[in-house]
């Protein structure tokens, strides 16, 4: 498979990472360099890892996962999105509804939700006899890069528009989850 084909696949897979990073950036809770690094590193790592896992899993596991992967992605993204919306609607001085998304279970949930499709891509790469290590590195690198770009843009929008952008960011996450769900259910 030519490099350009793998690159296009990587860009397609990274769009969810970009959009989620954009939404997270608008919340304004992941502004420092460490939080930024954790987010783009984990998004890239999970994309690459799920590609490898899909390649290893084979047809048996993918058949089970493919029947529910869209529901899992929707549920995870909707959960985080609702928390972001609640955070955007809270009054000043109240506890944030969503903690720093670059830490703990929130980071894991976002990383899994954005990388579920990479599992199916990994299976496809195994069937096509593609060098999966190279492909996973490209997919992970592109996902990390686009996540960094999305987070940077989101942080700038969040600083300018504050809580409104946090609500919009939550709506974006829910929208991505709905798009994933509808795409899989409708075809």
Backbone torsions as a table, in degrees:
resi	resn	phi	psi	omega
1	UNK	NA	130.3	-178.8
2	UNK	-66.0	153.8	179.9
3	UNK	-56.4	-40.5	-176.9
4	UNK	-62.6	-34.5	178.1
5	UNK	-67.4	-45.0	177.8
6	UNK	-62.6	-39.2	179.0
7	UNK	-63.4	-42.1	178.0
8	UNK	-65.0	-39.7	175.5
9	UNK	-61.0	-44.6	-179.3
10	UNK	-61.8	-41.8	179.0
11	UNK	-64.4	-42.3	177.8
12	UNK	-60.5	-44.1	179.0
13	UNK	-67.5	-32.5	-175.3
14	UNK	-78.1	-11.1	-178.0
15	UNK	-62.0	-38.4	176.4
16	UNK	-64.9	-40.3	177.8
17	UNK	-61.2	-43.1	178.9
18	UNK	-61.1	-49.3	-176.3
19	UNK	-65.5	-41.8	178.9
20	UNK	-65.9	-41.6	178.3
21	UNK	-62.6	-39.1	176.5
22	UNK	-59.9	-46.8	178.6
23	UNK	-63.6	-42.9	179.3
24	UNK	-64.9	-40.4	179.4
25	UNK	-61.0	-36.0	-179.3
26	UNK	-66.8	-24.4	179.8
27	UNK	-68.4	-23.5	177.1
28	UNK	73.5	13.4	-178.8
29	UNK	-99.1	-3.0	-179.3
30	UNK	-129.9	67.2	-173.3
31	UNK	-98.3	-30.3	-173.4
32	UNK	-76.4	168.5	-175.2
33	UNK	-62.5	-37.4	-179.4
34	UNK	-66.0	-44.5	179.2
35	UNK	-63.9	-43.1	178.5
36	UNK	-59.8	-47.0	179.5
37	UNK	-60.6	-46.6	-178.9
38	UNK	-58.5	-43.0	-178.7
39	UNK	-65.0	-55.4	-175.3
40	UNK	-70.0	-31.6	177.6
41	UNK	-65.6	-47.3	-178.1
42	UNK	-67.9	-38.8	177.6
43	UNK	-62.1	-43.9	177.2
44	UNK	-65.8	-42.6	-179.8
45	UNK	-63.0	-45.2	-179.4
46	UNK	-67.5	-38.0	177.1
47	UNK	-61.7	-47.2	179.5
48	UNK	-65.6	-43.7	-178.6
49	UNK	-64.4	-42.1	178.8
50	UNK	-68.3	-32.1	175.0
51	UNK	-62.2	-46.6	178.3
52	UNK	-65.2	-41.3	179.3
53	UNK	-62.8	-42.4	177.0
54	UNK	-61.7	-40.5	178.4
55	UNK	-62.3	-39.8	-179.9
56	UNK	-76.1	-32.6	-172.0
57	UNK	-65.5	-38.0	-178.8
58	UNK	78.8	-179.7	-174.1
59	UNK	-66.1	-31.8	-175.3
60	UNK	-62.3	-52.7	-177.6
61	UNK	-69.1	-39.8	-177.4
62	UNK	-61.9	-35.0	178.8
63	UNK	-62.1	-38.7	178.2
64	UNK	-70.8	-43.9	-177.7
65	UNK	-69.1	-39.7	-175.8
66	UNK	-63.5	-23.0	179.5
67	UNK	-77.1	-18.4	-179.0
68	UNK	-127.6	-4.2	-173.6
69	UNK	-58.4	-36.2	179.7
70	UNK	-67.5	-34.9	177.7
71	UNK	-70.2	-40.0	178.7
72	UNK	-63.5	-48.6	-179.8
73	UNK	-60.2	-45.4	179.2
74	UNK	-60.4	-48.3	-178.5
75	UNK	-60.0	-44.7	-178.6
76	UNK	-66.8	-46.3	-179.0
77	UNK	-68.0	-38.6	178.2
78	UNK	-64.7	-40.3	179.1
79	UNK	-58.4	-51.5	-179.3
80	UNK	-68.0	-39.3	179.7
81	UNK	-61.1	-44.2	178.9
82	UNK	-63.0	-39.9	178.2
83	UNK	-64.4	-37.6	177.9
84	UNK	-66.8	-41.5	178.8
85	UNK	-62.3	-45.2	176.9
86	UNK	-57.9	-41.0	178.6
87	UNK	-63.8	-38.5	179.0
88	UNK	-69.6	-26.2	-178.6
89	UNK	-93.4	-8.8	-177.8
90	UNK	-72.2	155.7	179.4
91	UNK	-79.7	156.6	178.3
92	UNK	-58.4	139.7	177.5
93	UNK	92.1	-16.1	177.3
94	UNK	-76.9	159.2	176.6
95	UNK	-63.6	138.3	178.5
96	UNK	-64.0	141.4	179.2
97	UNK	-74.5	-28.1	178.8
98	UNK	-124.0	122.2	178.4
99	UNK	-72.0	179.7	178.1
100	UNK	-50.7	114.8	-175.7
101	UNK	-71.5	-0.6	178.4
102	UNK	-95.9	14.1	-179.0
103	UNK	-134.8	155.2	169.5
104	UNK	57.6	-147.0	-174.6
105	UNK	-66.5	-29.5	178.3
106	UNK	-62.6	-42.2	177.8
107	UNK	-64.1	-42.8	179.2
108	UNK	-64.1	-44.9	179.8
109	UNK	-60.2	-47.8	179.6
110	UNK	-63.9	-39.9	-179.6
111	UNK	-64.6	-43.0	178.4
112	UNK	-67.4	-45.5	-177.1
113	UNK	-60.3	-36.2	-178.5
114	UNK	-83.1	-9.6	-173.8
115	UNK	-117.0	6.9	-178.8
116	UNK	-62.1	-40.1	179.9
117	UNK	-63.4	-27.4	179.4
118	UNK	-64.2	-24.6	177.1
119	UNK	-62.5	-47.3	179.0
120	UNK	-66.7	-37.2	177.6
121	UNK	-62.9	-40.0	177.8
122	UNK	-59.0	-41.8	177.0
123	UNK	-62.3	-44.2	179.0
124	UNK	-60.6	-39.9	179.7
125	UNK	-65.4	-34.6	177.9
126	UNK	-66.8	-40.8	179.6
127	UNK	-65.7	-35.1	-178.2
128	UNK	-85.7	-0.4	179.1
129	UNK	58.1	46.4	178.5
130	UNK	-91.9	148.3	174.1
131	UNK	-65.3	99.1	-170.7
132	UNK	-69.0	-30.0	179.3
133	UNK	-64.0	-48.5	178.7
134	UNK	-60.9	-46.9	-179.0
135	UNK	-61.7	-43.0	-179.9
136	UNK	-64.2	-38.6	177.9
137	UNK	-64.6	-41.7	178.3
138	UNK	-65.5	-46.3	-179.8
139	UNK	-61.4	-45.3	178.5
140	UNK	-64.2	-42.2	-179.8
141	UNK	-65.3	-43.9	178.9
142	UNK	-66.0	-41.8	179.5
143	UNK	-62.9	-43.6	178.3
144	UNK	-62.9	-43.6	-178.8
145	UNK	-63.5	-47.4	-179.9
146	UNK	-69.2	-28.8	175.0
147	UNK	-65.7	-41.8	178.3
148	UNK	-63.2	-42.8	178.4
149	UNK	-63.1	-46.4	179.7
150	UNK	-61.9	-42.0	-179.8
151	UNK	-66.3	-40.5	179.1
152	UNK	-63.3	-46.9	178.1
153	UNK	-63.1	-44.8	179.7
154	UNK	-61.1	-40.9	178.1
155	UNK	-62.2	-40.2	179.7
156	UNK	-67.5	-41.5	177.9
157	UNK	-66.1	-40.4	-179.6
158	UNK	-63.8	-39.0	178.3
159	UNK	-65.8	-33.6	-176.0
160	UNK	-80.7	-39.5	-172.3
161	UNK	-115.2	-1.8	171.9
162	UNK	56.1	-129.4	-172.9
163	UNK	-62.1	-30.3	177.3
164	UNK	-59.6	-41.8	-179.5
165	UNK	-69.5	-30.3	176.8
166	UNK	-64.9	-42.0	176.5
167	UNK	-64.3	-45.3	178.5
168	UNK	-61.8	-40.4	177.1
169	UNK	-60.1	-42.3	176.8
170	UNK	-63.7	-41.0	177.4
171	UNK	-64.8	-36.0	177.0
172	UNK	-62.0	-45.5	179.6
173	UNK	-62.1	-44.5	178.1
174	UNK	-63.5	-40.5	177.6
175	UNK	-60.9	-41.1	177.4
176	UNK	-63.4	-43.2	177.9
177	UNK	-61.8	-43.7	178.1
178	UNK	-64.1	-41.1	178.6
179	UNK	-61.6	-43.2	178.0
180	UNK	-61.1	-46.9	-179.1
181	UNK	-62.3	-50.7	-178.0
182	UNK	-64.2	-42.3	179.6
183	UNK	-58.3	-42.6	-179.5
184	UNK	-75.2	-33.9	-178.1
185	UNK	-77.5	-38.3	-177.4
186	UNK	-85.6	-34.1	177.9
187	UNK	117.8	NA	NA
